Amino acid sequence: MPAAALACLLFNAFVWGVSWWPFRQLNALGLHSVWATGFAFLFSTIVISLWRPRAWHGLLQRPTLLWLVLAAGATNVAFNWGVMIGEVVRVVLLFYLMPVWSMLLARWLLDEPITGAALARMALALGGAGVVLWRPGTGFPLPSSLADWLGVAGGVCFAFVNVLVRRNRDAPDDVRALAMFVGGFIVAVTMAWAMSLGGTMRFPPAPHWLWIAGTVALALALLAGNFALQYGVARVPASVTAIVMLSEVLFAAVSSVAIGGETLSARTLGGGAMILAATVLVALTQRGVRASA
């Protein structure tokens, strides 16, 4: 297994694991994470368009990729907003309920069966989420804040992205990548504009080199992470990729404690371990299925 490919997967996980910090810095400069997401993905879209201009032809020739545009955009808006305003590890763990939603969506859209083992993994993941969300005296454990709901919503949308990528596996990689970056731009800017007009979000501050440079740097980091991911997944088995990508939780935990001043409760650690164990079991099961095929 190429060491360079594993390093690329770890780099992508690192980028997203610490992405909460630049979003919070930009927010401190007056640029909300939804606006920052839109601007960063606009820059990324321009870069990809210059690098692979023919990808636009492929995207426009495939109307079904519109759903991928919307799902990818919603994923990025929800995740980036959630980690900006909430407890980083909590949001990331709720996001990683994604395999549960992937199983349900694959059943609906791809007609894949749901086995007893899959239901057991779902129960493990949802049980872990219940442990993370439970607070004494609050009754049934449900998301209790906007950040919680954004983490869950981001995971649902990302599961939708995964299923749509599988459904459009015949589309070239650069076309699918363009669809996801365009989605990050269109969905984020549309939502930010609507919420700013409604008074629930601030319009971007006057152009200033500091927040513009920060947004460009963020866009370059996300682009580099995406390219690293594309390189890694093409050379590493999918089951291994899924497990390596869980290092995002580790990067998020370490960075949020070291520079974010957060603390990790025993409940969060225990519930998180259950969620991550369910994800690992999904990856190991997929490897077993491929090995026996």
VENKA-V882460 format. One record per residue. N is the residue number from 1. PSI is psi as a letter, one per 40 degrees, with the letter a starting at -180 (999 if undefined). Layout:
BEGIN
((N	PSI) (N	PSI))
END
This chain:
BEGIN
((1	h) (2	h) (3	d) (4	d) (5	d) (6	d) (7	d) (8	d) (9	d) (10	d) (11	d) (12	d) (13	d) (14	d) (15	d) (16	d) (17	d) (18	e) (19	d) (20	d) (21	d) (22	d) (23	d) (24	d) (25	d) (26	d) (27	d) (28	d) (29	e) (30	e) (31	h) (32	i) (33	d) (34	d) (35	d) (36	d) (37	d) (38	d) (39	d) (40	d) (41	d) (42	d) (43	d) (44	d) (45	d) (46	d) (47	d) (48	d) (49	d) (50	d) (51	d) (52	g) (53	d) (54	e) (55	d) (56	d) (57	d) (58	d) (59	d) (60	d) (61	e) (62	g) (63	d) (64	d) (65	e) (66	d) (67	d) (68	d) (69	d) (70	d) (71	d) (72	d) (73	d) (74	d) (75	d) (76	d) (77	d) (78	d) (79	d) (80	d) (81	d) (82	d) (83	e) (84	d) (85	e) (86	a) (87	h) (88	d) (89	d) (90	d) (91	d) (92	d) (93	d) (94	d) (95	d) (96	e) (97	e) (98	d) (99	d) (100	d) (101	d) (102	d) (103	d) (104	d) (105	d) (106	d) (107	d) (108	d) (109	d) (110	e) (111	f) (112	i) (113	i) (114	h) (115	i) (116	d) (117	d) (118	d) (119	d) (120	d) (121	d) (122	d) (123	d) (124	d) (125	d) (126	d) (127	d) (128	d) (129	d) (130	d) (131	d) (132	d) (133	d) (134	h) (135	h) (136	h) (137	e) (138	e) (139	a) (140	h) (141	h) (142	i) (143	h) (144	e) (145	i) (146	d) (147	d) (148	d) (149	d) (150	d) (151	d) (152	d) (153	d) (154	d) (155	d) (156	d) (157	d) (158	d) (159	d) (160	d) (161	d) (162	d) (163	d) (164	d) (165	d) (166	d) (167	d) (168	f) (169	e) (170	e) (171	i) (172	i) (173	d) (174	d) (175	d) (176	d) (177	d) (178	d) (179	d) (180	d) (181	d) (182	d) (183	d) (184	d) (185	d) (186	d) (187	d) (188	d) (189	d) (190	d) (191	d) (192	d) (193	d) (194	d) (195	d) (196	d) (197	d) (198	e) (199	e) (200	e) (201	i) (202	i) (203	i) (204	i) (205	i) (206	i) (207	h) (208	h) (209	d) (210	d) (211	d) (212	d) (213	d) (214	d) (215	d) (216	d) (217	d) (218	d) (219	d) (220	d) (221	d) (222	d) (223	d) (224	d) (225	d) (226	d) (227	d) (228	d) (229	d) (230	d) (231	d) (232	d) (233	d) (234	e) (235	e) (236	h) (237	i) (238	d) (239	d) (240	d) (241	d) (242	d) (243	d) (244	d) (245	e) (246	e) (247	e) (248	d) (249	d) (250	d) (251	d) (252	d) (253	d) (254	d) (255	d) (256	d) (257	d) (258	d) (259	e) (260	e) (261	e) (262	i) (263	i) (264	h) (265	i) (266	d) (267	d) (268	d) (269	d) (270	d) (271	d) (272	d) (273	d) (274	d) (275	d) (276	d) (277	d) (278	d) (279	d) (280	d) (281	d) (282	d) (283	d) (284	d) (285	d) (286	d) (287	d) (288	d) (289	d) (290	d) (291	d) (292	e) (293	999))
END
